[in-house]
Amino acid sequence: NFLAGLIENSGVDNKAIEAGDVVIRYEGKPVNTARDLPRLVAETPVGKEVEIVVVRQGEEKTVKVKLGRLVEDDKSTEAATEDQAPLPEGEGGDEGKQMPDTPKKDQKSDAAPSVLGMKLSELSDEVRGEFGIAEDVEGVAVLYVSPGSAAGEKRIETGDVIVDIGQVTVKTPDDVKKRIDALRREGRKNALLMLASRSGELRFVTVRIN
C-alpha cells in the first residue's frame, strides 16, 4: 500500500516519504490489504500527525507525517485491482478548471511527445519556472491535456508531474511512452500513475490505456 496521496504540504518533514514506500503499519495497526490504509486514514482527523511504518528497499522505517485529504475513486480502484498490483488508487488535488495555455505554452505543446492525451516534457529549469514547479519535484512535466482524453477524464492538469507509472520511476517523456507500451503488451487495461502537483503534493490516478 503506497502512502502517496495522503501527505499534506506542511511543516512536517515530508521528505521522509519517498515514492515507492510501502505502508505496513499505521498508528500501531497492521495494514494488510489495499483497503486497510484508506479506511484507517478516513478515521483520522485531517492535519493530525501520525506514525507510520514503511518498507523501503527491503528495510523497515518509522516516519511521522501530517495527513492531508484522500479522495478515492471506487471504479478506478476496482479496475486497477483487476489489472495491476492491489494498491489504493485515489484522485486528489484541486478540482479547478484546466488552466488556459498561453501561445508560448502552445508552441511547446505542439513539439512535445503526446501520450494518453498529454503533451509531456522533461523537467528543465525553463519548464519549472514557467509552471511554478517546486525544485524538489522530480518526474515528467505535463504541458497540456486534451479534453476528453484518458488523462483529461482523470483531471490530470497542466503543470502536474508524472513521478512513476506502475511502481516504475519515469524521468523523460520517452520513459512514459515505453512504460505505457509495456503495460499494454502485458494486457493491462489501466495504468496506475503517481502524480505530483506543482508544489509537490502526491496523489494516485488510474488511467485507461487500451
TIRO-2110 file (N, C-alpha, C; in Angstrom, 1 decimal):
// TIRO-2110
0.8, -1.2, 0.0, N, 1, A
0.0, 0.0, 0.0, CA, 1, A
0.9, 1.2, 0.0, C, 1, A
0.8, 2.0, -1.0, N, 2, A
1.6, 3.2, -1.1, CA, 2, A
1.0, 4.4, -0.3, C, 2, A
1.9, 5.2, 0.2, N, 3, A
1.5, 6.3, 1.0, CA, 3, A
1.1, 7.6, 0.3, C, 3, A
1.5, 7.7, -1.0, N, 4, A
1.3, 8.9, -1.7, CA, 4, A
-0.2, 9.3, -1.8, C, 4, A
-0.5, 10.6, -1.8, N, 5, A
-1.9, 11.0, -1.8, CA, 5, A
-2.4, 11.3, -0.5, C, 5, A
-1.7, 10.9, 0.6, N, 6, A
-2.1, 11.2, 1.9, CA, 6, A
-1.4, 12.3, 2.6, C, 6, A
-0.4, 12.8, 2.0, N, 7, A
0.6, 13.7, 2.6, CA, 7, A
0.2, 15.2, 2.3, C, 7, A
0.1, 16.0, 3.4, N, 8, A
-0.2, 17.4, 3.2, CA, 8, A
1.1, 18.2, 3.3, C, 8, A
1.2, 19.2, 2.4, N, 9, A
2.4, 20.0, 2.4, CA, 9, A
2.3, 20.9, 3.7, C, 9, A
3.2, 20.8, 4.6, N, 10, A
3.1, 21.4, 5.9, CA, 10, A
4.5, 21.6, 6.5, C, 10, A
4.6, 21.9, 7.8, N, 11, A
5.8, 22.0, 8.5, CA, 11, A
6.5, 20.6, 8.7, C, 11, A
5.7, 19.5, 8.6, N, 12, A
6.3, 18.2, 8.8, CA, 12, A
7.3, 17.9, 7.7, C, 12, A
8.3, 17.1, 8.1, N, 13, A
9.4, 16.8, 7.1, CA, 13, A
8.9, 15.7, 6.2, C, 13, A
8.1, 16.1, 5.2, N, 14, A
7.5, 15.1, 4.3, CA, 14, A
8.6, 14.5, 3.4, C, 14, A
9.8, 15.0, 3.4, N, 15, A
10.9, 14.4, 2.6, CA, 15, A
11.2, 13.0, 3.2, C, 15, A
10.7, 12.7, 4.4, N, 16, A
10.9, 11.3, 4.9, CA, 16, A
10.2, 10.3, 4.1, C, 16, A
9.2, 10.7, 3.3, N, 17, A
8.4, 9.8, 2.5, CA, 17, A
8.9, 9.8, 1.1, C, 17, A
9.1, 8.6, 0.5, N, 18, A
9.7, 8.5, -0.8, CA, 18, A
8.7, 7.7, -1.7, C, 18, A
8.8, 8.0, -3.0, N, 19, A
8.0, 7.3, -4.0, CA, 19, A
8.4, 5.8, -3.9, C, 19, A
7.4, 4.9, -3.8, N, 20, A
7.6, 3.5, -3.7, CA, 20, A
7.6, 2.9, -2.3, C, 20, A
7.5, 3.8, -1.3, N, 21, A
7.4, 3.3, 0.1, CA, 21, A
6.1, 2.5, 0.2, C, 21, A
6.2, 1.4, 1.0, N, 22, A
5.1, 0.5, 1.2, CA, 22, A
4.7, 0.6, 2.7, C, 22, A
3.4, 0.9, 2.9, N, 23, A
3.0, 1.0, 4.3, CA, 23, A
2.6, -0.3, 4.9, C, 23, A
3.2, -0.7, 6.0, N, 24, A
2.8, -2.0, 6.7, CA, 24, A
2.2, -1.8, 8.0, C, 24, A
2.3, -0.6, 8.6, N, 25, A
1.7, -0.3, 9.9, CA, 25, A
1.3, 1.2, 10.0, C, 25, A
0.1, 1.4, 10.5, N, 26, A
-0.4, 2.8, 10.7, CA, 26, A
-0.9, 3.0, 12.1, C, 26, A
-0.2, 3.9, 12.8, N, 27, A
-0.5, 4.1, 14.2, CA, 27, A
-0.6, 2.9, 15.0, C, 27, A
0.3, 1.9, 14.8, N, 28, A
0.3, 0.7, 15.5, CA, 28, A
-0.6, -0.4, 15.0, C, 28, A
-1.4, -0.1, 14.0, N, 29, A
-2.3, -1.1, 13.4, CA, 29, A
-1.7, -1.6, 12.1, C, 29, A
-1.8, -3.0, 11.9, N, 30, A
-1.3, -3.5, 10.6, CA, 30, A
-2.1, -3.1, 9.4, C, 30, A
-1.4, -3.0, 8.3, N, 31, A
-2.0, -2.7, 7.0, CA, 31, A
-1.8, -3.9, 6.1, C, 31, A
-2.8, -4.7, 6.0, N, 32, A
-2.6, -6.0, 5.3, CA, 32, A
-3.2, -6.0, 3.9, C, 32, A
-4.2, -5.2, 3.6, N, 33, A
-4.8, -5.2, 2.3, CA, 33, A
-4.9, -3.8, 1.7, C, 33, A
-5.3, -3.7, 0.4, N, 34, A
-5.3, -2.4, -0.3, CA, 34, A
-6.3, -1.5, 0.4, C, 34, A
-7.4, -2.0, 1.0, N, 35, A
-8.4, -1.1, 1.5, CA, 35, A
-8.2, -0.8, 3.0, C, 35, A
-7.2, -1.4, 3.7, N, 36, A
-7.0, -1.1, 5.1, CA, 36, A
-6.5, 0.4, 5.2, C, 36, A
-5.6, 0.8, 4.4, N, 37, A
-5.0, 2.1, 4.6, CA, 37, A
-6.0, 3.3, 4.4, C, 37, A
-6.8, 3.3, 3.3, N, 38, A
-7.8, 4.3, 3.1, CA, 38, A
-8.8, 4.3, 4.3, C, 38, A
-9.2, 3.2, 4.8, N, 39, A
-10.1, 3.1, 5.9, CA, 39, A
-9.5, 3.7, 7.2, C, 39, A
-8.3, 3.4, 7.5, N, 40, A
-7.6, 3.9, 8.7, CA, 40, A
-7.4, 5.4, 8.5, C, 40, A
-7.1, 5.9, 7.3, N, 41, A
-6.9, 7.3, 7.1, CA, 41, A
-8.2, 8.1, 7.3, C, 41, A
-9.3, 7.5, 6.8, N, 42, A
-10.6, 8.1, 6.8, CA, 42, A
-11.0, 8.3, 8.3, C, 42, A
-10.5, 7.5, 9.2, N, 43, A
-10.9, 7.6, 10.6, CA, 43, A
-10.0, 8.6, 11.4, C, 43, A
-9.0, 9.1, 10.7, N, 44, A
-8.1, 10.0, 11.3, CA, 44, A
-8.4, 11.5, 10.9, C, 44, A
-8.4, 12.4, 11.9, N, 45, A
-8.7, 13.8, 11.5, CA, 45, A
-7.6, 14.4, 10.6, C, 45, A
-8.1, 15.2, 9.6, N, 46, A
-7.1, 15.8, 8.7, CA, 46, A
-6.2, 16.8, 9.5, C, 46, A
-4.9, 16.7, 9.2, N, 47, A
-4.0, 17.6, 9.9, CA, 47, A
-3.3, 16.9, 11.1, C, 47, A
-3.8, 15.7, 11.5, N, 48, A
-3.1, 15.0, 12.6, CA, 48, A
-1.8, 14.4, 12.2, C, 48, A
-0.8, 14.5, 13.1, N, 49, A
0.5, 13.8, 12.8, CA, 49, A
0.4, 12.4, 13.2, C, 49, A
0.7, 11.5, 12.4, N, 50, A
0.6, 10.0, 12.7, CA, 50, A
1.9, 9.3, 12.4, C, 50, A
2.1, 8.2, 13.1, N, 51, A
3.3, 7.4, 13.0, CA, 51, A
3.0, 6.2, 12.0, C, 51, A
3.9, 6.1, 11.0, N, 52, A
3.7, 5.1, 10.0, CA, 52, A
5.0, 4.3, 9.8, C, 52, A
4.8, 3.0, 9.7, N, 53, A
6.0, 2.1, 9.4, CA, 53, A
5.9, 1.7, 7.9, C, 53, A
7.0, 2.0, 7.2, N, 54, A
7.1, 1.7, 5.8, CA, 54, A
8.2, 0.8, 5.5, C, 54, A
8.1, 0.0, 4.4, N, 55, A
9.2, -0.8, 3.9, CA, 55, A
9.8, 0.0, 2.7, C, 55, A
11.1, 0.2, 2.8, N, 56, A
11.8, 1.0, 1.7, CA, 56, A
13.1, 0.2, 1.4, C, 56, A
13.1, -0.3, 0.1, N, 57, A
14.3, -1.1, -0.3, CA, 57, A
14.6, -2.2, 0.6, C, 57, A
13.5, -2.9, 1.1, N, 58, A
13.7, -4.1, 1.9, CA, 58, A
13.9, -3.8, 3.4, C, 58, A
13.9, -2.5, 3.8, N, 59, A
14.2, -2.2, 5.2, CA, 59, A
13.0, -1.5, 5.8, C, 59, A
12.6, -1.8, 7.1, N, 60, A
11.5, -1.1, 7.7, CA, 60, A
12.0, 0.3, 8.3, C, 60, A
11.2, 1.3, 8.1, N, 61, A
11.5, 2.6, 8.6, CA, 61, A
10.2, 3.2, 9.2, C, 61, A
10.4, 3.9, 10.4, N, 62, A
9.3, 4.6, 11.0, CA, 62, A
9.3, 6.1, 10.7, C, 62, A
8.2, 6.6, 10.2, N, 63, A
8.2, 8.0, 9.9, CA, 63, A
6.9, 8.7, 10.4, C, 63, A
7.0, 10.0, 10.6, N, 64, A
5.8, 10.7, 11.1, CA, 64, A
5.4, 11.7, 10.0, C, 64, A
4.1, 11.7, 9.6, N, 65, A
3.6, 12.6, 8.6, CA, 65, A
2.3, 13.3, 9.1, C, 65, A
2.0, 14.4, 8.5, N, 66, A
0.7, 15.0, 8.8, CA, 66, A
-0.2, 14.8, 7.6, C, 66, A
-1.4, 14.3, 7.9, N, 67, A
-2.3, 13.8, 6.8, CA, 67, A
-3.0, 14.9, 6.1, C, 67, A
-3.1, 14.8, 4.8, N, 68, A
-4.0, 15.7, 4.0, CA, 68, A
-5.2, 14.9, 3.7, C, 68, A
-5.9, 15.2, 2.6, N, 69, A
-7.1, 14.5, 2.2, CA, 69, A
-6.8, 13.4, 1.2, C, 69, A
-7.6, 12.4, 1.3, N, 70, A
-7.5, 11.3, 0.3, CA, 70, A
-8.9, 11.1, -0.3, C, 70, A
-9.0, 11.3, -1.6, N, 71, A
-10.3, 11.2, -2.3, CA, 71, A
-10.2, 9.9, -3.1, C, 71, A
-11.0, 8.9, -2.9, N, 72, A
-10.9, 7.6, -3.6, CA, 72, A
-11.9, 7.5, -4.6, C, 72, A
-11.6, 6.9, -5.8, N, 73, A
-12.5, 6.7, -6.9, CA, 73, A
-12.7, 5.2, -6.9, C, 73, A
-13.9, 4.7, -6.5, N, 74, A
-14.2, 3.3, -6.3, CA, 74, A
-14.0, 2.5, -7.6, C, 74, A
-14.5, 3.1, -8.8, N, 75, A
-14.4, 2.5, -10.0, CA, 75, A
-13.0, 2.3, -10.5, C, 75, A
-12.2, 3.3, -10.2, N, 76, A
-10.7, 3.2, -10.6, CA, 76, A
-10.1, 2.2, -9.7, C, 76, A
-10.4, 2.1, -8.4, N, 77, A
-9.8, 1.1, -7.5, CA, 77, A
-10.1, -0.3, -8.0, C, 77, A
-11.4, -0.5, -8.4, N, 78, A
-11.8, -1.9, -8.9, CA, 78, A
-11.0, -2.2, -10.1, C, 78, A
-10.9, -1.3, -11.1, N, 79, A
-10.2, -1.5, -12.3, CA, 79, A
-8.8, -1.8, -12.1, C, 79, A
-8.1, -1.1, -11.3, N, 80, A
-6.7, -1.3, -11.1, CA, 80, A
-6.4, -2.6, -10.3, C, 80, A
-7.4, -3.0, -9.5, N, 81, A
-7.2, -4.2, -8.7, CA, 81, A
-7.2, -5.4, -9.7, C, 81, A
-8.0, -5.3, -10.8, N, 82, A
-8.0, -6.4, -11.7, CA, 82, A
-6.8, -6.4, -12.6, C, 82, A
-6.2, -5.2, -12.9, N, 83, A
-5.2, -5.2, -13.9, CA, 83, A
-3.8, -5.0, -13.4, C, 83, A
-3.7, -4.6, -12.1, N, 84, A
-2.4, -4.3, -11.5, CA, 84, A
-2.3, -4.8, -10.1, C, 84, A
-1.1, -4.6, -9.5, N, 85, A
-1.0, -5.0, -8.1, CA, 85, A
-2.0, -4.3, -7.2, C, 85, A
-2.5, -4.9, -6.2, N, 86, A
-3.6, -4.3, -5.4, CA, 86, A
-3.2, -3.2, -4.5, C, 86, A
-3.3, -2.0, -5.1, N, 87, A
-2.8, -0.8, -4.4, CA, 87, A
-4.0, 0.2, -4.3, C, 87, A
-4.0, 1.1, -3.3, N, 88, A
-5.1, 2.0, -3.2, CA, 88, A
-4.9, 3.1, -4.2, C, 88, A
-6.0, 3.4, -5.1, N, 89, A
-5.9, 4.5, -6.0, CA, 89, A
-6.8, 5.6, -5.5, C, 89, A
-6.3, 6.8, -5.8, N, 90, A
-7.2, 8.0, -5.4, CA, 90, A
-6.9, 9.1, -6.4, C, 90, A
-7.8, 10.0, -6.3, N, 91, A
-7.6, 11.3, -7.1, CA, 91, A
-7.7, 12.4, -6.1, C, 91, A
-6.7, 13.3, -6.2, N, 92, A
-6.7, 14.4, -5.2, CA, 92, A
-6.4, 15.7, -5.9, C, 92, A
-6.0, 16.7, -5.0, N, 93, A
-5.6, 17.9, -5.6, CA, 93, A
-6.8, 18.8, -5.9, C, 93, A
-6.5, 20.0, -6.4, N, 94, A
-7.6, 20.9, -6.7, CA, 94, A
-8.5, 20.4, -7.8, C, 94, A
-9.7, 20.8, -7.8, N, 95, A
-10.7, 20.4, -8.7, CA, 95, A
-11.1, 21.6, -9.7, C, 95, A
-10.2, 22.6, -9.8, N, 96, A
-10.4, 23.7, -10.6, CA, 96, A
-10.4, 23.4, -12.1, C, 96, A
-10.7, 24.4, -12.9, N, 97, A
-10.7, 24.1, -14.3, CA, 97, A
-9.3, 24.1, -14.9, C, 97, A
-9.2, 23.5, -16.1, N, 98, A
-7.9, 23.4, -16.7, CA, 98, A
-7.4, 24.9, -17.0, C, 98, A
-6.1, 25.1, -16.7, N, 99, A
-5.6, 26.5, -16.9, CA, 99, A
-5.4, 26.7, -18.4, C, 99, A
-5.8, 27.8, -18.9, N, 100, A
-5.6, 28.1, -20.3, CA, 100, A
-4.1, 28.3, -20.6, C, 100, A
-3.7, 27.8, -21.8, N, 101, A
-2.3, 27.9, -22.2, CA, 101, A
-2.1, 29.2, -22.9, C, 101, A
-0.9, 29.8, -22.7, N, 102, A
-0.5, 31.0, -23.5, CA, 102, A
0.0, 30.5, -24.8, C, 102, A
0.2, 31.4, -25.8, N, 103, A
0.8, 31.0, -27.1, CA, 103, A
2.1, 30.3, -26.9, C, 103, A
2.9, 30.8, -25.9, N, 104, A
4.3, 30.2, -25.7, CA, 104, A
4.1, 28.8, -25.3, C, 104, A
3.2, 28.5, -24.4, N, 105, A
3.0, 27.1, -24.0, CA, 105, A
2.4, 26.2, -25.1, C, 105, A
1.6, 26.8, -26.0, N, 106, A
1.0, 26.1, -27.1, CA, 106, A
2.1, 25.6, -28.0, C, 106, A
3.1, 26.5, -28.3, N, 107, A
4.2, 26.1, -29.1, CA, 107, A
5.0, 24.9, -28.6, C, 107, A
5.2, 24.9, -27.3, N, 108, A
5.9, 23.8, -26.6, CA, 108, A
5.1, 22.6, -26.8, C, 108, A
3.7, 22.7, -26.6, N, 109, A
2.9, 21.5, -26.6, CA, 109, A
2.9, 20.9, -28.0, C, 109, A
2.9, 21.7, -29.1, N, 110, A
2.9, 21.2, -30.4, CA, 110, A
4.2, 20.3, -30.7, C, 110, A
5.3, 20.6, -30.0, N, 111, A
6.5, 19.9, -30.3, CA, 111, A
6.8, 18.8, -29.3, C, 111, A
6.0, 18.7, -28.2, N, 112, A
6.2, 17.7, -27.2, CA, 112, A
5.5, 16.4, -27.6, C, 112, A
6.1, 15.3, -27.1, N, 113, A
5.5, 13.9, -27.3, CA, 113, A
4.1, 13.9, -26.7, C, 113, A
3.2, 13.1, -27.3, N, 114, A
1.8, 13.0, -26.8, CA, 114, A
1.6, 11.6, -26.3, C, 114, A
1.1, 11.4, -25.1, N, 115, A
0.8, 10.1, -24.5, CA, 115, A
-0.5, 10.2, -23.7, C, 115, A
-1.5, 9.4, -24.1, N, 116, A
-2.7, 9.3, -23.4, CA, 116, A
-3.4, 10.7, -23.4, C, 116, A
-3.2, 11.5, -24.4, N, 117, A
-3.8, 12.8, -24.5, CA, 117, A
-3.0, 13.9, -23.8, C, 117, A
-1.8, 13.6, -23.3, N, 118, A
-0.9, 14.5, -22.6, CA, 118, A
0.3, 14.9, -23.5, C, 118, A
0.6, 16.2, -23.5, N, 119, A
1.9, 16.7, -24.1, CA, 119, A
2.9, 16.7, -22.9, C, 119, A
4.0, 16.1, -23.1, N, 120, A
4.9, 15.9, -22.0, CA, 120, A
6.3, 16.6, -22.2, C, 120, A
7.0, 16.8, -21.1, N, 121, A
8.4, 17.4, -21.3, CA, 121, A
9.2, 17.0, -20.1, C, 121, A
10.5, 17.0, -20.3, N, 122, A
11.4, 16.8, -19.2, CA, 122, A
11.4, 18.0, -18.3, C, 122, A
11.7, 17.9, -17.0, N, 123, A
11.7, 19.0, -16.1, CA, 123, A
12.9, 19.8, -16.2, C, 123, A
13.0, 20.7, -17.2, N, 124, A
14.1, 21.6, -17.3, CA, 124, A
13.9, 22.8, -16.4, C, 124, A
14.9, 23.6, -16.2, N, 125, A
14.7, 24.8, -15.4, CA, 125, A
13.7, 25.7, -16.0, C, 125, A
13.6, 25.8, -17.3, N, 126, A
12.7, 26.6, -18.0, CA, 126, A
11.2, 26.2, -17.7, C, 126, A
11.0, 24.9, -17.8, N, 127, A
9.7, 24.3, -17.5, CA, 127, A
9.3, 24.5, -16.1, C, 127, A
10.2, 24.3, -15.1, N, 128, A
9.9, 24.6, -13.7, CA, 128, A
9.5, 26.0, -13.5, C, 128, A
10.3, 26.9, -14.1, N, 129, A
10.0, 28.3, -13.9, CA, 129, A
8.6, 28.7, -14.5, C, 129, A
8.4, 28.2, -15.7, N, 130, A
7.1, 28.6, -16.4, CA, 130, A
5.9, 28.1, -15.7, C, 130, A
5.9, 26.9, -15.1, N, 131, A
4.8, 26.3, -14.5, CA, 131, A
4.8, 26.4, -12.9, C, 131, A
5.9, 27.0, -12.4, N, 132, A
6.0, 27.1, -10.9, CA, 132, A
6.1, 25.8, -10.2, C, 132, A
6.9, 24.8, -10.8, N, 133, A
7.0, 23.5, -10.2, CA, 133, A
8.2, 23.6, -9.2, C, 133, A
8.0, 23.1, -8.0, N, 134, A
9.0, 23.1, -6.9, CA, 134, A
10.2, 22.4, -7.3, C, 134, A
11.4, 22.8, -6.8, N, 135, A
12.7, 22.3, -7.1, CA, 135, A
12.8, 20.8, -6.7, C, 135, A
12.1, 20.4, -5.6, N, 136, A
12.3, 19.0, -5.1, CA, 136, A
11.4, 18.0, -5.8, C, 136, A
10.5, 18.5, -6.8, N, 137, A
9.7, 17.6, -7.5, CA, 137, A
10.4, 17.0, -8.7, C, 137, A
10.4, 15.7, -8.9, N, 138, A
11.1, 15.0, -10.0, CA, 138, A
10.1, 14.2, -10.8, C, 138, A
10.3, 14.1, -12.1, N, 139, A
9.5, 13.3, -12.9, CA, 139, A
9.4, 13.9, -14.3, C, 139, A
8.2, 13.8, -14.9, N, 140, A
7.9, 14.3, -16.3, CA, 140, A
6.8, 15.3, -16.2, C, 140, A
7.0, 16.5, -16.8, N, 141, A
6.0, 17.5, -16.7, CA, 141, A
4.9, 17.4, -17.7, C, 141, A
3.7, 17.7, -17.3, N, 142, A
2.5, 17.7, -18.2, CA, 142, A
2.3, 19.1, -18.7, C, 142, A
2.6, 19.3, -20.0, N, 143, A
2.4, 20.7, -20.6, CA, 143, A
1.0, 21.0, -21.0, C, 143, A
0.3, 19.9, -21.4, N, 144, A
-1.1, 20.2, -21.9, CA, 144, A
-1.8, 18.8, -21.9, C, 144, A
-3.2, 18.9, -21.6, N, 145, A
-4.0, 17.8, -21.5, CA, 145, A
-5.2, 18.0, -22.5, C, 145, A
-5.4, 17.1, -23.4, N, 146, A
-6.5, 17.2, -24.4, CA, 146, A
-7.9, 16.9, -23.6, C, 146, A
-8.8, 17.8, -23.8, N, 147, A
-10.2, 17.5, -23.2, CA, 147, A
-10.8, 16.2, -23.7, C, 147, A
-11.3, 15.4, -22.8, N, 148, A
-11.9, 14.1, -23.2, CA, 148, A
-11.0, 13.0, -23.4, C, 148, A
-9.7, 13.2, -23.3, N, 149, A
-8.7, 12.2, -23.4, CA, 149, A
-8.7, 11.3, -22.1, C, 149, A
-7.9, 10.2, -22.2, N, 150, A
-7.8, 9.3, -21.0, CA, 150, A
-7.3, 10.1, -19.8, C, 150, A
-6.3, 11.0, -20.0, N, 151, A
-5.7, 11.8, -18.9, CA, 151, A
-6.7, 12.9, -18.5, C, 151, A
-7.4, 13.5, -19.5, N, 152, A
-8.4, 14.5, -19.1, CA, 152, A
-9.5, 14.0, -18.3, C, 152, A
-9.9, 12.7, -18.5, N, 153, A
-11.0, 12.1, -17.8, CA, 153, A
-10.7, 12.1, -16.3, C, 153, A
-9.4, 12.0, -16.0, N, 154, A
-9.0, 11.8, -14.6, CA, 154, A
-8.5, 13.1, -14.0, C, 154, A
-8.8, 14.2, -14.6, N, 155, A
-8.5, 15.6, -14.1, CA, 155, A
-7.0, 15.8, -13.9, C, 155, A
-6.2, 15.1, -14.7, N, 156, A
-4.8, 15.5, -14.8, CA, 156, A
-4.7, 16.8, -15.5, C, 156, A
-3.8, 17.7, -14.9, N, 157, A
-3.8, 19.1, -15.3, CA, 157, A
-2.4, 19.6, -15.8, C, 157, A
-2.4, 20.6, -16.6, N, 158, A
-1.2, 21.3, -17.0, CA, 158, A
-0.4, 21.7, -15.7, C, 158, A
0.9, 21.3, -15.7, N, 159, A
1.7, 21.6, -14.5, CA, 159, A
1.9, 20.4, -13.6, C, 159, A
1.0, 19.4, -13.7, N, 160, A
1.2, 18.2, -12.9, CA, 160, A
2.5, 17.5, -13.4, C, 160, A
3.1, 16.6, -12.5, N, 161, A
4.3, 15.9, -12.9, CA, 161, A
4.1, 14.4, -12.6, C, 161, A
4.4, 13.6, -13.6, N, 162, A
4.3, 12.2, -13.5, CA, 162, A
5.5, 11.7, -12.8, C, 162, A
5.4, 11.1, -11.7, N, 163, A
6.5, 10.6, -10.9, CA, 163, A
6.9, 9.2, -11.2, C, 163, A
5.9, 8.3, -11.2, N, 164, A
6.1, 6.9, -11.6, CA, 164, A
4.8, 6.3, -12.2, C, 164, A
5.0, 5.2, -12.9, N, 165, A
3.8, 4.5, -13.6, CA, 165, A
4.0, 3.1, -13.2, C, 165, A
3.0, 2.5, -12.5, N, 166, A
3.0, 1.1, -12.1, CA, 166, A
4.3, 0.8, -11.3, C, 166, A
4.7, 1.7, -10.4, N, 167, A
5.8, 1.5, -9.5, CA, 167, A
7.1, 1.6, -10.2, C, 167, A
7.2, 2.1, -11.4, N, 168, A
8.4, 2.3, -12.2, CA, 168, A
8.6, 3.8, -12.3, C, 168, A
9.7, 4.4, -11.8, N, 169, A
10.0, 5.8, -11.9, CA, 169, A
10.3, 6.2, -13.4, C, 169, A
9.7, 7.4, -13.7, N, 170, A
9.9, 7.9, -15.1, CA, 170, A
10.6, 9.3, -15.0, C, 170, A
11.5, 9.5, -15.9, N, 171, A
12.3, 10.8, -15.9, CA, 171, A
12.1, 11.6, -17.2, C, 171, A
11.7, 10.9, -18.3, N, 172, A
11.6, 11.5, -19.6, CA, 172, A
10.3, 11.1, -20.3, C, 172, A
9.8, 11.9, -21.2, N, 173, A
8.6, 11.5, -22.0, CA, 173, A
8.7, 10.2, -22.6, C, 173, A
9.9, 9.8, -23.1, N, 174, A
10.1, 8.5, -23.7, CA, 174, A
9.9, 7.4, -22.6, C, 174, A
10.3, 7.7, -21.4, N, 175, A
10.1, 6.7, -20.3, CA, 175, A
8.6, 6.4, -20.1, C, 175, A
7.8, 7.5, -20.2, N, 176, A
6.4, 7.4, -20.0, CA, 176, A
5.8, 6.5, -21.1, C, 176, A
6.2, 6.8, -22.4, N, 177, A
5.7, 6.1, -23.5, CA, 177, A
6.0, 4.6, -23.5, C, 177, A
7.3, 4.3, -23.1, N, 178, A
7.8, 2.9, -23.1, CA, 178, A
7.1, 2.2, -22.0, C, 178, A
6.8, 2.8, -20.8, N, 179, A
6.1, 2.1, -19.7, CA, 179, A
4.7, 1.8, -20.1, C, 179, A
4.0, 2.8, -20.7, N, 180, A
2.6, 2.6, -21.1, CA, 180, A
2.6, 1.4, -22.1, C, 180, A
3.5, 1.5, -23.1, N, 181, A
3.5, 0.4, -24.1, CA, 181, A
3.8, -0.9, -23.5, C, 181, A
4.6, -1.0, -22.5, N, 182, A
4.9, -2.3, -21.8, CA, 182, A
3.7, -2.8, -21.1, C, 182, A
3.0, -1.9, -20.5, N, 183, A
1.7, -2.4, -19.8, CA, 183, A
0.7, -2.9, -20.8, C, 183, A
0.6, -2.2, -21.9, N, 184, A
-0.3, -2.7, -22.9, CA, 184, A
0.0, -4.0, -23.4, C, 184, A
1.3, -4.3, -23.6, N, 185, A
1.8, -5.6, -24.1, CA, 185, A
1.5, -6.7, -23.1, C, 185, A
1.4, -6.3, -21.8, N, 186, A
1.1, -7.2, -20.7, CA, 186, A
-0.4, -7.5, -20.6, C, 186, A
-1.2, -6.8, -21.5, N, 187, A
-2.6, -6.9, -21.4, CA, 187, A
-3.3, -6.1, -20.4, C, 187, A
-2.6, -5.1, -19.8, N, 188, A
-3.3, -4.2, -18.8, CA, 188, A
-4.2, -3.3, -19.5, C, 188, A
-5.3, -3.0, -18.8, N, 189, A
-6.3, -2.1, -19.3, CA, 189, A
-6.1, -0.7, -18.7, C, 189, A
-5.5, -0.6, -17.6, N, 190, A
-5.3, 0.6, -16.8, CA, 190, A
-3.9, 0.8, -16.4, C, 190, A
-3.4, 2.0, -16.2, N, 191, A
-2.1, 2.3, -15.6, CA, 191, A
-2.3, 3.1, -14.3, C, 191, A
-1.5, 2.8, -13.3, N, 192, A
-1.5, 3.5, -12.1, CA, 192, A
-0.4, 4.5, -12.1, C, 192, A
-0.8, 5.8, -12.1, N, 193, A
0.2, 6.9, -12.2, CA, 193, A
0.3, 7.6, -10.8, C, 193, A
1.5, 7.8, -10.4, N, 194, A
1.8, 8.6, -9.2, CA, 194, A
2.1, 10.0, -9.7, C, 194, A
1.3, 11.0, -9.3, N, 195, A
1.4, 12.4, -9.8, CA, 195, A
1.8, 13.3, -8.7, C, 195, A
2.6, 14.3, -9.0, N, 196, A
2.9, 15.4, -8.1, CA, 196, A
2.3, 16.7, -8.6, C, 196, A
1.7, 17.4, -7.7, N, 197, A
1.3, 18.8, -8.0, CA, 197, A
2.5, 19.7, -8.2, C, 197, A
2.2, 20.9, -8.6, N, 198, A
3.3, 21.8, -8.7, CA, 198, A
4.1, 22.1, -7.4, C, 198, A
3.4, 22.0, -6.3, N, 199, A
4.0, 22.2, -5.0, CA, 199, A
4.6, 20.9, -4.4, C, 199, A
4.3, 19.8, -5.1, N, 200, A
4.9, 18.5, -4.6, CA, 200, A
4.0, 17.6, -3.9, C, 200, A
2.7, 17.9, -3.8, N, 201, A
1.7, 17.0, -3.1, CA, 201, A
1.5, 15.9, -4.0, C, 201, A
1.5, 14.6, -3.5, N, 202, A
1.4, 13.4, -4.3, CA, 202, A
0.0, 12.9, -4.3, C, 202, A
-0.4, 12.2, -5.4, N, 203, A
-1.7, 11.5, -5.4, CA, 203, A
-1.6, 10.4, -6.5, C, 203, A
-2.5, 9.4, -6.4, N, 204, A
-2.6, 8.3, -7.3, CA, 204, A
-3.8, 8.6, -8.3, C, 204, A
-3.6, 8.2, -9.6, N, 205, A
-4.6, 8.3, -10.6, CA, 205, A
-4.5, 7.0, -11.4, C, 205, A
-5.7, 6.4, -11.6, N, 206, A
-5.7, 5.2, -12.5, CA, 206, A
-6.2, 5.7, -13.9, C, 206, A
-5.5, 5.5, -14.9, N, 207, A
-5.8, 6.0, -16.3, CA, 207, A
-6.0, 4.8, -17.2, C, 207, A
-7.1, 4.8, -18.0, N, 208, A
-7.2, 3.7, -19.0, CA, 208, A
-6.2, 3.8, -20.1, C, 208, A
-5.7, 2.7, -20.6, N, 209, A
-4.6, 2.8, -21.6, CA, 209, A
-5.0, 1.9, -22.8, C, 209, A
-6.1, 1.3, -22.8, N, 210, A
-6.5, 0.5, -24.0, CA, 210, A
-7.4, 1.2, -24.9, C, 210, A
END
